[in-house]
Amino acid sequence: MAECSNSIQKRGSSNPIQSKIVENDHGSTGASSGDNTIEDITCDASVAIGDIVRLSGSTIVKAQANNFTNSKAIGICTSKSSTTVCNVQVTGFTTTVFSGLTSGTLYFLSDSVAGQLTAIPPTTSGSYVIRIGAAFESNKIIMQIQRIVKRA
């Protein structure tokens, strides 16, 4: 991994992820998308729209709170242009990619089902509690990914 420096990497720089991030409308609730989206990135064919995802090398895969590596969620798959190319939203208000959420409820990364949200934080020993965000409608979430704790 490259060392950090004080220089800011801009779109099109040599960073393969940073070069794909598109800033948009800052995620207003009436907007069609959220703050930042990684566009057209290679993903595993099993990733579906609405899955919570992480990076594995340079490929997007489903995240899961069952161990440290799998729990490194970076965002939500919001669209797929092909079986193995997707867009990943990393901040802000999501579009309609979920169903059955309870408005005002906090949602966490599941430790039992890869890529899924749960309203109940994981309690299994060795799992991680990763808050993904809060629902503001039954099909939308305000993203605020935060690692909280590892279960003993």
JOLINTA-V277554 format. One record per pair of residues at least 12 apart in sequence whose C-alpha atoms are under 10 Angstrom apart, sorted by sequence separation. I is the first residue (numbers start at 1). GAP is how many residues later the second one is. D is the distance in Angstrom with one decimal. If there is no record, write none. Layout:
BEGIN
{{I | GAP | D} {I | GAP | D}}
END
This chain:
BEGIN
{{11 | 12 | 9.7} {23 | 12 | 5.9} {24 | 12 | 6.4} {43 | 12 | 8.8} {44 | 12 | 9.6} {51 | 12 | 8.1} {52 | 12 | 8.0} {61 | 12 | 9.5} {63 | 12 | 9.2} {75 | 12 | 9.6} {76 | 12 | 5.3} {77 | 12 | 6.4} {78 | 12 | 9.9} {106 | 12 | 8.6} {107 | 12 | 4.6} {108 | 12 | 7.0} {109 | 12 | 7.8} {110 | 12 | 6.6} {111 | 12 | 8.6} {112 | 12 | 9.2} {119 | 12 | 9.5} {131 | 12 | 8.9} {132 | 12 | 5.6} {133 | 12 | 6.2} {2 | 13 | 9.4} {22 | 13 | 8.4} {23 | 13 | 4.7} {24 | 13 | 8.1} {42 | 13 | 9.9} {43 | 13 | 9.3} {47 | 13 | 7.9} {48 | 13 | 9.7} {56 | 13 | 9.0} {62 | 13 | 9.9} {63 | 13 | 9.7} {75 | 13 | 5.9} {76 | 13 | 5.3} {77 | 13 | 9.1} {106 | 13 | 6.2} {107 | 13 | 7.3} {108 | 13 | 5.9} {109 | 13 | 8.0} {111 | 13 | 7.9} {117 | 13 | 9.9} {118 | 13 | 9.5} {131 | 13 | 7.1} {132 | 13 | 4.3} {133 | 13 | 8.3} {21 | 14 | 9.9} {22 | 14 | 5.7} {23 | 14 | 6.7} {46 | 14 | 10.0} {47 | 14 | 6.3} {48 | 14 | 8.7} {55 | 14 | 9.5} {56 | 14 | 8.9} {60 | 14 | 9.4} {62 | 14 | 9.3} {74 | 14 | 8.2} {75 | 14 | 5.4} {76 | 14 | 6.7} {105 | 14 | 7.0} {106 | 14 | 8.5} {107 | 14 | 7.8} {108 | 14 | 7.9} {117 | 14 | 9.3} {118 | 14 | 9.5} {130 | 14 | 9.8} {131 | 14 | 5.5} {132 | 14 | 6.5} {21 | 15 | 6.3} {22 | 15 | 5.4} {23 | 15 | 9.0} {43 | 15 | 8.6} {44 | 15 | 6.7} {45 | 15 | 9.5} {46 | 15 | 7.8} {47 | 15 | 6.1} {54 | 15 | 9.0} {55 | 15 | 9.0} {60 | 15 | 9.8} {62 | 15 | 9.2} {74 | 15 | 8.3} {75 | 15 | 4.3} {76 | 15 | 8.9} {105 | 15 | 9.9} {106 | 15 | 9.2} {111 | 15 | 9.6} {112 | 15 | 9.3} {117 | 15 | 7.9} {119 | 15 | 9.4} {130 | 15 | 6.9} {131 | 15 | 5.1} {132 | 15 | 8.8} {20 | 16 | 10.0} {21 | 16 | 5.4} {22 | 16 | 6.3} {42 | 16 | 7.3} {43 | 16 | 5.1} {44 | 16 | 6.1} {45 | 16 | 8.6} {46 | 16 | 7.9} {47 | 16 | 9.7} {54 | 16 | 7.3} {56 | 16 | 9.6} {61 | 16 | 9.7} {74 | 16 | 6.0} {75 | 16 | 7.3} {78 | 16 | 7.8} {79 | 16 | 9.9} {101 | 16 | 9.5} {111 | 16 | 6.3} {117 | 16 | 9.6} {119 | 16 | 9.9} {130 | 16 | 5.6} {131 | 16 | 6.4} {20 | 17 | 8.0} {21 | 17 | 4.2} {22 | 17 | 7.0} {41 | 17 | 8.3} {42 | 17 | 5.2} {43 | 17 | 4.2} {44 | 17 | 5.5} {53 | 17 | 9.1} {54 | 17 | 7.7} {55 | 17 | 7.8} {60 | 17 | 9.0} {73 | 17 | 9.3} {74 | 17 | 9.0} {77 | 17 | 9.9} {78 | 17 | 7.5} {101 | 17 | 9.5} {102 | 17 | 8.8} {110 | 17 | 9.3} {111 | 17 | 7.4} {129 | 17 | 8.5} {130 | 17 | 4.5} {131 | 17 | 7.1} {20 | 18 | 5.1} {21 | 18 | 6.2} {41 | 18 | 7.3} {42 | 18 | 6.2} {43 | 18 | 6.1} {44 | 18 | 8.2} {53 | 18 | 9.0} {54 | 18 | 5.8} {55 | 18 | 7.8} {76 | 18 | 8.4} {78 | 18 | 8.6} {79 | 18 | 8.7} {101 | 18 | 8.7} {110 | 18 | 9.0} {111 | 18 | 8.4} {129 | 18 | 6.3} {130 | 18 | 5.8} {131 | 18 | 9.9} {19 | 19 | 8.4} {20 | 19 | 5.4} {21 | 19 | 9.4} {41 | 19 | 7.3} {42 | 19 | 9.2} {43 | 19 | 9.1} {52 | 19 | 9.8} {53 | 19 | 8.2} {54 | 19 | 4.6} {55 | 19 | 7.5} {78 | 19 | 6.5} {98 | 19 | 9.6} {109 | 19 | 8.5} {110 | 19 | 8.5} {111 | 19 | 9.4} {128 | 19 | 7.5} {129 | 19 | 5.4} {130 | 19 | 7.6} {18 | 20 | 7.8} {19 | 20 | 9.2} {20 | 20 | 7.2} {21 | 20 | 9.8} {52 | 20 | 9.9} {53 | 20 | 5.4} {54 | 20 | 5.2} {55 | 20 | 9.7} {77 | 20 | 8.5} {78 | 20 | 9.7} {108 | 20 | 9.7} {109 | 20 | 7.2} {110 | 20 | 8.4} {128 | 20 | 7.5} {129 | 20 | 5.3} {130 | 20 | 9.1} {17 | 21 | 7.0} {20 | 21 | 7.5} {52 | 21 | 6.6} {53 | 21 | 6.1} {54 | 21 | 7.0} {76 | 21 | 8.9} {108 | 21 | 6.9} {109 | 21 | 5.5} {110 | 21 | 9.8} {128 | 21 | 5.8} {129 | 21 | 6.3} {17 | 22 | 9.0} {52 | 22 | 7.7} {53 | 22 | 5.6} {54 | 22 | 8.8} {108 | 22 | 5.5} {109 | 22 | 6.5} {127 | 22 | 8.6} {128 | 22 | 4.4} {129 | 22 | 7.5} {52 | 23 | 5.8} {53 | 23 | 5.8} {54 | 23 | 9.8} {107 | 23 | 8.7} {108 | 23 | 4.4} {109 | 23 | 6.4} {126 | 23 | 10.0} {127 | 23 | 5.9} {128 | 23 | 6.0} {17 | 24 | 8.1} {51 | 24 | 8.5} {52 | 24 | 4.6} {53 | 24 | 6.8} {60 | 24 | 9.1} {107 | 24 | 6.1} {108 | 24 | 5.2} {109 | 24 | 9.6} {126 | 24 | 6.3} {127 | 24 | 5.4} {128 | 24 | 9.4} {16 | 25 | 9.2} {50 | 25 | 9.6} {51 | 25 | 5.6} {52 | 25 | 6.6} {59 | 25 | 9.2} {60 | 25 | 8.9} {106 | 25 | 7.3} {107 | 25 | 5.8} {108 | 25 | 7.2} {125 | 25 | 8.1} {126 | 25 | 5.1} {127 | 25 | 8.1} {50 | 26 | 5.9} {51 | 26 | 5.5} {52 | 26 | 9.6} {59 | 26 | 9.4} {60 | 26 | 8.3} {106 | 26 | 7.8} {107 | 26 | 5.6} {108 | 26 | 8.9} {124 | 26 | 9.5} {125 | 26 | 5.0} {126 | 26 | 5.8} {49 | 27 | 7.7} {50 | 27 | 5.4} {51 | 27 | 8.1} {60 | 27 | 9.6} {106 | 27 | 5.8} {107 | 27 | 5.8} {122 | 27 | 9.9} {123 | 27 | 9.3} {124 | 27 | 6.6} {125 | 27 | 5.1} {48 | 28 | 9.5} {49 | 28 | 5.0} {50 | 28 | 6.0} {60 | 28 | 8.6} {105 | 28 | 8.5} {106 | 28 | 4.3} {107 | 28 | 7.3} {122 | 28 | 9.4} {123 | 28 | 6.5} {124 | 28 | 8.3} {47 | 29 | 10.0} {48 | 29 | 6.8} {49 | 29 | 5.2} {50 | 29 | 8.3} {104 | 29 | 9.7} {105 | 29 | 5.5} {106 | 29 | 6.6} {122 | 29 | 8.1} {123 | 29 | 9.1} {47 | 30 | 7.6} {48 | 30 | 8.5} {49 | 30 | 5.6} {104 | 30 | 6.0} {105 | 30 | 5.6} {106 | 30 | 9.7} {48 | 31 | 8.1} {49 | 31 | 7.0} {103 | 31 | 7.5} {104 | 31 | 5.3} {105 | 31 | 8.1} {48 | 32 | 7.8} {102 | 32 | 8.9} {103 | 32 | 4.8} {104 | 32 | 5.7} {105 | 32 | 9.7} {47 | 33 | 9.0} {101 | 33 | 9.3} {102 | 33 | 6.3} {103 | 33 | 4.7} {104 | 33 | 8.0} {43 | 34 | 9.4} {54 | 34 | 9.5} {101 | 34 | 6.3} {102 | 34 | 7.8} {103 | 34 | 4.9} {104 | 34 | 9.5} {107 | 34 | 8.6} {45 | 35 | 9.9} {48 | 35 | 9.1} {53 | 35 | 7.9} {100 | 35 | 9.9} {101 | 35 | 8.5} {102 | 35 | 6.9} {103 | 35 | 5.9} {106 | 35 | 9.1} {107 | 35 | 9.9} {47 | 36 | 8.5} {52 | 36 | 9.0} {53 | 36 | 9.7} {73 | 36 | 8.2} {101 | 36 | 6.9} {102 | 36 | 5.6} {103 | 36 | 8.8} {105 | 36 | 9.4} {106 | 36 | 9.5} {107 | 36 | 9.5} {109 | 36 | 9.3} {38 | 37 | 9.1} {43 | 37 | 9.0} {45 | 37 | 8.8} {46 | 37 | 8.3} {47 | 37 | 8.3} {49 | 37 | 8.5} {51 | 37 | 9.5} {52 | 37 | 9.7} {53 | 37 | 9.7} {72 | 37 | 10.0} {98 | 37 | 9.6} {100 | 37 | 9.0} {101 | 37 | 4.3} {102 | 37 | 8.6} {103 | 37 | 8.6} {104 | 37 | 9.3} {107 | 37 | 10.0} {108 | 37 | 8.8} {17 | 38 | 9.8} {37 | 38 | 8.7} {38 | 38 | 10.0} {42 | 38 | 9.8} {45 | 38 | 5.3} {46 | 38 | 8.6} {47 | 38 | 9.6} {48 | 38 | 8.9} {49 | 38 | 9.0} {50 | 38 | 9.5} {71 | 38 | 7.8} {77 | 38 | 9.4} {99 | 38 | 9.0} {100 | 38 | 5.3} {101 | 38 | 6.0} {102 | 38 | 9.6} {103 | 38 | 8.5} {104 | 38 | 9.8} {107 | 38 | 9.8} {108 | 38 | 9.2} {109 | 38 | 9.8} {36 | 39 | 9.7} {37 | 39 | 9.2} {38 | 39 | 9.4} {39 | 39 | 9.8} {40 | 39 | 9.3} {41 | 39 | 9.4} {43 | 39 | 9.5} {44 | 39 | 7.9} {45 | 39 | 5.1} {47 | 39 | 8.6} {49 | 39 | 9.2} {71 | 39 | 9.2} {76 | 39 | 8.7} {98 | 39 | 9.5} {99 | 39 | 5.8} {100 | 39 | 6.4} {101 | 39 | 7.6} {102 | 39 | 9.8} {108 | 39 | 9.7} {37 | 40 | 9.4} {38 | 40 | 9.9} {39 | 40 | 9.2} {40 | 40 | 8.1} {41 | 40 | 9.9} {42 | 40 | 9.5} {43 | 40 | 8.0} {44 | 40 | 5.7} {45 | 40 | 8.4} {71 | 40 | 8.4} {76 | 40 | 9.9} {93 | 40 | 9.5} {98 | 40 | 7.4} {99 | 40 | 4.4} {100 | 40 | 9.5} {101 | 40 | 8.4} {17 | 41 | 8.1} {37 | 41 | 8.8} {39 | 41 | 9.6} {40 | 41 | 7.6} {42 | 41 | 9.3} {43 | 41 | 4.8} {44 | 41 | 8.1} {45 | 41 | 9.7} {70 | 41 | 9.3} {91 | 41 | 9.9} {92 | 41 | 9.4} {93 | 41 | 9.7} {94 | 41 | 9.6} {96 | 41 | 9.1} {98 | 41 | 4.4} {99 | 41 | 7.8} {16 | 42 | 7.9} {39 | 42 | 9.9} {40 | 42 | 9.4} {42 | 42 | 5.6} {43 | 42 | 5.4} {44 | 42 | 9.1} {73 | 42 | 9.1} {91 | 42 | 9.6} {93 | 42 | 9.3} {94 | 42 | 9.7} {96 | 42 | 8.9} {97 | 42 | 6.3} {98 | 42 | 6.1} {41 | 43 | 8.3} {42 | 43 | 4.7} {43 | 43 | 6.2} {65 | 43 | 8.8} {66 | 43 | 9.4} {71 | 43 | 9.6} {93 | 43 | 8.7} {96 | 43 | 5.3} {97 | 43 | 6.7} {98 | 43 | 8.2} {40 | 44 | 9.3} {41 | 44 | 5.5} {42 | 44 | 6.5} {43 | 44 | 9.0} {50 | 44 | 9.4} {65 | 44 | 5.9} {66 | 44 | 7.9} {67 | 44 | 8.2} {70 | 44 | 8.7} {71 | 44 | 9.9} {95 | 44 | 7.9} {96 | 44 | 5.5} {97 | 44 | 8.9} {33 | 45 | 9.0} {40 | 45 | 5.6} {41 | 45 | 5.5} {42 | 45 | 8.9} {43 | 45 | 9.7} {50 | 45 | 9.7} {64 | 45 | 6.3} {65 | 45 | 5.7} {66 | 45 | 4.6} {70 | 45 | 9.8} {94 | 45 | 8.7} {95 | 45 | 6.0} {96 | 45 | 8.7} {39 | 46 | 8.7} {40 | 46 | 5.3} {41 | 46 | 6.4} {50 | 46 | 8.8} {51 | 46 | 8.9} {63 | 46 | 7.6} {64 | 46 | 5.9} {65 | 46 | 4.1} {66 | 46 | 6.9} {94 | 46 | 5.5} {95 | 46 | 8.1} {39 | 47 | 6.8} {40 | 47 | 5.5} {41 | 47 | 8.0} {49 | 47 | 10.0} {50 | 47 | 5.1} {51 | 47 | 9.2} {63 | 47 | 8.5} {64 | 47 | 5.3} {65 | 47 | 7.6} {66 | 47 | 9.1} {93 | 47 | 7.1} {94 | 47 | 5.6} {95 | 47 | 9.8} {38 | 48 | 8.4} {39 | 48 | 4.5} {40 | 48 | 8.4} {49 | 48 | 6.5} {50 | 48 | 6.0} {63 | 48 | 9.0} {64 | 48 | 7.3} {65 | 48 | 8.7} {66 | 48 | 8.8} {93 | 48 | 5.9} {94 | 48 | 6.5} {38 | 49 | 5.6} {39 | 49 | 6.6} {48 | 49 | 9.9} {49 | 49 | 8.6} {50 | 49 | 9.4} {64 | 49 | 6.7} {65 | 49 | 7.9} {92 | 49 | 8.3} {93 | 49 | 4.5} {94 | 49 | 7.3} {37 | 50 | 6.5} {38 | 50 | 5.0} {39 | 50 | 8.5} {63 | 50 | 9.0} {64 | 50 | 4.6} {65 | 50 | 9.2} {92 | 50 | 5.6} {93 | 50 | 6.2} {37 | 51 | 5.4} {38 | 51 | 6.3} {62 | 51 | 9.4} {63 | 51 | 5.6} {64 | 51 | 6.0} {65 | 51 | 9.7} {91 | 51 | 7.8} {92 | 51 | 5.3} {93 | 51 | 9.5} {36 | 52 | 8.5} {37 | 52 | 4.2} {38 | 52 | 7.4} {62 | 52 | 5.6} {63 | 52 | 5.0} {64 | 52 | 7.6} {91 | 52 | 5.4} {92 | 52 | 7.5} {36 | 53 | 5.9} {37 | 53 | 5.8} {61 | 53 | 9.2} {62 | 53 | 4.6} {63 | 53 | 8.1} {64 | 53 | 9.4} {90 | 53 | 7.4} {91 | 53 | 6.6} {35 | 54 | 7.7} {36 | 54 | 5.7} {37 | 54 | 7.6} {61 | 54 | 8.3} {62 | 54 | 8.4} {89 | 54 | 8.8} {90 | 54 | 8.6} {91 | 54 | 8.1} {34 | 55 | 6.8} {35 | 55 | 7.5} {36 | 55 | 5.6} {37 | 55 | 9.5} {90 | 55 | 8.4} {33 | 56 | 8.3} {34 | 56 | 8.1} {35 | 56 | 5.3} {36 | 56 | 7.3} {52 | 56 | 9.7} {53 | 56 | 9.7} {65 | 56 | 9.7} {66 | 56 | 8.7} {71 | 56 | 8.5} {72 | 56 | 9.7} {76 | 56 | 9.1} {34 | 57 | 6.2} {35 | 57 | 4.9} {36 | 57 | 9.9} {52 | 57 | 7.3} {65 | 57 | 7.6} {70 | 57 | 9.9} {71 | 57 | 6.8} {73 | 57 | 8.0} {75 | 57 | 8.2} {33 | 58 | 9.7} {34 | 58 | 4.4} {35 | 58 | 7.4} {51 | 58 | 9.8} {52 | 58 | 9.2} {66 | 58 | 8.3} {67 | 58 | 9.9} {68 | 58 | 8.7} {70 | 58 | 9.5} {71 | 58 | 8.6} {72 | 58 | 8.6} {73 | 58 | 9.6} {74 | 58 | 9.3} {33 | 59 | 7.9} {34 | 59 | 4.8} {35 | 59 | 9.0} {65 | 59 | 9.7} {66 | 59 | 9.0} {67 | 59 | 6.6} {68 | 59 | 7.9} {71 | 59 | 7.2} {73 | 59 | 8.3} {33 | 60 | 6.7} {34 | 60 | 5.7} {66 | 60 | 6.8} {67 | 60 | 5.6} {68 | 60 | 7.2} {32 | 61 | 8.8} {33 | 61 | 5.9} {34 | 61 | 7.5} {53 | 61 | 8.7} {54 | 61 | 9.0} {65 | 61 | 9.0} {66 | 61 | 4.5} {67 | 61 | 6.6} {31 | 62 | 8.1} {32 | 62 | 8.0} {33 | 62 | 5.6} {52 | 62 | 8.0} {53 | 62 | 6.1} {65 | 62 | 5.6} {66 | 62 | 6.4} {29 | 63 | 9.1} {30 | 63 | 9.1} {31 | 63 | 9.0} {32 | 63 | 6.0} {33 | 63 | 9.3} {51 | 63 | 8.2} {52 | 63 | 4.4} {53 | 63 | 9.2} {64 | 63 | 9.0} {65 | 63 | 5.0} {66 | 63 | 9.2} {27 | 64 | 8.0} {28 | 64 | 7.9} {29 | 64 | 6.4} {31 | 64 | 8.1} {32 | 64 | 8.9} {51 | 64 | 4.5} {52 | 64 | 6.1} {64 | 64 | 8.8} {65 | 64 | 6.7} {26 | 65 | 8.7} {27 | 65 | 4.8} {28 | 65 | 6.8} {29 | 65 | 8.7} {30 | 65 | 9.5} {50 | 65 | 8.0} {51 | 65 | 5.9} {52 | 65 | 7.4} {65 | 65 | 6.9} {21 | 66 | 9.5} {26 | 66 | 6.7} {27 | 66 | 4.9} {28 | 66 | 9.7} {29 | 66 | 9.1} {49 | 66 | 9.9} {50 | 66 | 8.0} {51 | 66 | 8.1} {64 | 66 | 9.2} {20 | 67 | 9.4} {21 | 67 | 9.0} {22 | 67 | 9.5} {25 | 67 | 9.4} {26 | 67 | 8.3} {27 | 67 | 7.6} {47 | 67 | 9.6} {48 | 67 | 8.5} {50 | 67 | 9.1} {76 | 67 | 8.8} {20 | 68 | 10.0} {21 | 68 | 9.0} {23 | 68 | 10.0} {27 | 68 | 9.3} {47 | 68 | 7.8} {75 | 68 | 8.1} {21 | 69 | 9.1} {46 | 69 | 9.8} {75 | 69 | 9.3} {75 | 70 | 7.6} {74 | 71 | 7.4} {73 | 72 | 7.4} {74 | 72 | 9.8} {72 | 73 | 9.7} {73 | 73 | 9.0} {72 | 74 | 9.8} {73 | 74 | 9.0} {72 | 75 | 8.5} {71 | 76 | 8.5} {52 | 80 | 8.3} {65 | 82 | 9.9} {68 | 82 | 8.5} {67 | 83 | 8.7} {66 | 84 | 9.6} {67 | 84 | 10.0} {65 | 85 | 9.3} {66 | 85 | 9.9} {50 | 90 | 10.0} {29 | 107 | 8.9} {29 | 108 | 10.0} {34 | 108 | 8.8} {35 | 108 | 9.7} {34 | 109 | 8.9} {29 | 111 | 9.4} {29 | 112 | 9.9} {29 | 113 | 9.1} {27 | 115 | 8.7} {27 | 116 | 9.8}}
END
